[in-house]
Amino acid sequence: MASVFRVRHAAATVSGVRSTGQGQADPVIRVHSLGEAVRFVANAFANYDISAVAITCGDPSIPRLGSLEVKALWREYGERLTQE
């Protein structure tokens, strides 16, 4: 978790988020950093299905993050992931 915190400003992408509303399109998620991606997913559970979520970033030392890792990161660091 500490290694993710250290690279929280690295570019990241979010995939696997699905809309829970009938007839609604899956969201297109645009985030600028790993910290923003974690914040989005941590707060998305009420509106989206995040069971298949994957966050990837440009740093090869950081493995793909799923919903369990995101929840743990958010519990540990919270908003600090998006701050300087």
N, C-alpha and C positions, 0 to 999 in steps of 0.2 A: 504494500500500500504506500509506503514511503516513496518508492520509485515513481509511482503514478503522481503523487503530490509534487515531486520535483519537476516533472515535465508537464504540469497541468496547463501550461500555455502552448503546448505543441498543437499543431493542426490535427483535427480529428473528424471522423465521420460516424454517423449513427445509422444503422440499418436494422431491419427486423421489427420495427414498431408498426403495429396494426391498429386500425380504427375499430372501436367496439360498437359503433353505431351502424345500424342496418342501412345499407345503401350509401354509406359514406366512403370516400376514397381514403386510402392509407395516406398518412401525412408525409410531406416532403420536409425533412428536418435539415435546417441549415444552422450549423454551429461553427464558431471560429476556433474553439480550443477544446482540449480534453476536459478541462474543468467545466465548461459550458455544457458539453455533452453529458457529463455525469449529472449535472444539475437538472438538465432536461429530463433525462430518464428517471432520476430519483423522484421527480415530481409528476411524471406522466402516468403513473399507474392508475389514477382515478379516471382518466379519459381514454387511455389506450391500452391495448394488450402488449405488454413488454416481455412476454415469456420467451420470445425468440430474438430479443435484442442483442446486438453486437456493436460495441464501440471499438473502433480501431484508430490508431494514431500513427504518425509518421516515424515514431521512435521504435526501432526494431526490438529494443529491450523490453517493451511493454506488450504483453500478450493481449489478445482480444478480450474485452471485458463483457461479461454477460450480466444479467439482472442481479444475480447474487453478489457479484463483485461490486457492482454499482451501489447497491444498498449498503454494503459494508463500508465502502469509501465515503458515502454520504453521511453515515452515522459517525465515522471517525473525524472527517474534516469539514463537512457541511459547506457553508458559503466561502470558507477559506480557499476552496478549490477554484473559485472564480476571481479571487482578489490578487493583487500584485504581490 
